Amino acid sequence: MLNQELIQKEFGYIGDHVYLNNSLVGMPPERVKQACRRFMDDYVATFNDSIKADLLAKRERAKAAIAKMIHARPEDIIFEKNVTEALSTFAMGYAELQPGTNAVIVDSDFPNTIYPWINAHHQRGFDLKVYRTCRGQIITRELLSLVDENTRVLAISMVQSGWGYLADLKALGQFCRDRGIAFVVDGFQGLGRLSVDVEECAIDYMPCGGFKALMGTWGAAFIYCRPEIIGRINPPTAGYQSAKSHTLAPGVTTEFDEIDFKDDVRRLEAGSQCTYAIESMGLGVELLLELGVREVEAHVLSLDRYLRGRLQELPLDVVTPEDPAALSGLIAILFPAELTRRAEKILSERKIHVTLREGYIRLTIALFNTQRDMDAFYAAMRELCRANAEN
Ligand SMILES: Cc1ncc(COP(=O)(O)O)c(C=O)c1O
């Protein structure tokens, strides 16, 4: 049972709205809202006097929380602007991806999970092998049958953003590790709602943005990078933050042949950082740790099973994994497209927030959702089905 008092304190402002659009963007807790406001006030009030030390301290604190959440070391975490940039860094920089080799990707993944690979494939000449899913379902053995002796990377989302399938990360990761294939996992739709142990899942590289279930805001994503593979990534960007040393005025740069990159993952971190977004993400993760990552996962999955049980009574096409272990708290529903405007009206009258597209609803359960939220959504769907029957 999650600490309801704490949840009420942090999310009481949601009031009588039923917020289930956590896959699009999460709702920040009070501590994050306050930190965002305070960030600018502090910076102006101190005339930037301590800004550098403060920014570093904020980033270190966020790294510590994130590392704890995924069972990594803080020194293996860095920040970039977003998941697209983080995946592009790997796709453009991973030295093993040469012409004649290939990377395996999944067709139902979010475009920002896929496009960095298509772009790098064109620019660098390695091949792409695409796993064609049926309704976004990831069948481990089918996906792995694409791997051949030239495969160097398997890149996948932890949870399919459009369909909700949770990949079997342990099985995929172990398979890759045994064959020296880099296992790259986009954690954006899973972390903050589900637990991950990067060691146990043999993950090599995992980016995740801050503005969904990590409860931060736009402008920052973290990357976990396994130390053993850092040396195989040629940094596609460089700035003084990625180098061991640099020269500032009144000195001038004298070395133009080479950059002395840092040995650890910070070699991939170039340029200044959106620290207020990093701080926000870190504070969101701290809340998650306070509530218990495993406890949050159990809560999310129990509401997922409860809602699916209720929705079974209705004539709706609820996308359901064959394997119950693939449930993720993200539920996609297909319904007759001509009912979309009706669905929009019903949901908005009931203050229910989901992702709604033509004939498609996606709802995603977060730590602050309750059984009442599930009942409210079920009631809205029952009204939609009745409206359909009357037509
Ligand atoms: C799995 C996944 N990856 C990435 C993104 C977005 O990537 P970016 O942080 O580059 O906007 C989303 C959705 O916004 C997503 O669902």
The ligand as a Gaussian input file, in Angstrom:
#p B3LYP/6-31G(d) Opt

LIG

0 1
 C        9.310000       5.481000     -25.806000
 C        9.480000       6.944000     -26.075000
 N       10.699000       7.420000     -26.368000
 C       10.906000       8.729000     -26.620000
 C        9.858000       9.628000     -26.601000
 C       10.127000      11.078000     -26.843000
 O       11.458000      11.336000     -27.090000
 P       12.097000      12.777000     -26.857000
 O       12.527000      12.835000     -25.434000
 O       13.246000      12.812000     -27.761000
 O       11.051000      13.783000     -27.198000
 C        8.562000       9.169000     -26.293000
 C        7.382000      10.059000     -26.235000
 O        7.355000      11.240000     -26.050000
 C        8.396000       7.802000     -26.037000
 O        7.179000       7.332000     -25.754000

